[in-house]
Amino acid sequence: MTKLHMNRRTLIASSGAVLATGVAGGLAPARAQSLAPTQSMRGGSNNYRPGAPIVERIGGGGFWMTGTVRRAGDGAPLSGQRIQIWAHTTEGHERDWHSHGATLTDANGVFRLEMPQIVPAFGQPHGHLAYDSEEFETVFLRPVMSSARDTTLEAHFVLQPA
């Protein structure tokens, strides 16, 4: 059995070997895997109204709908994408035109729209969101809140080119 004697020279030499092989053999940063597109959720398109206007806020506000929009495959953030939002709120039902509005994503693919507090409909507090422009495939989401007292709801889109 060979006995390894550690001194400063062998420590430096072995550290260099570990770094050299580690970068090529497993310690290198992981590459991003292909990001799968978001699938539409059941019930997501309920009460959808094509062409909802881009607004600064829906109603009196107090609740925030937020999220991100990225491209399938490489996960790049998508700016300028139109996201429509609607819900059953303290100010109206999700069927009502005044309960619908749209916003655009910023340079980082982030969207944020203030709206009235979401309240339970059919037993669950939930929102509806849609990406419905022509550059990517349409996606409808229906995220459910963990509590009717939550004041934010987050949803994320990964879009597949049309």
Buried (B, 14 or more C-beta within 10 A) or exposed (E): EEEEEEEEEEEEEEEEEEEEEEEEEEEEEEEEEEBEBBEBBEBBBBBBBEEBEEBEEBBEBBBBBBBBBBBBBEBEBBEEBBBBBBBBBEBBBBEBEEBBBBBEBBEEBEBBBBBBBBBEBEEEBBBBBBBBBEEBBBBBBBBEBEEEEBEEBBBBBBBBEE
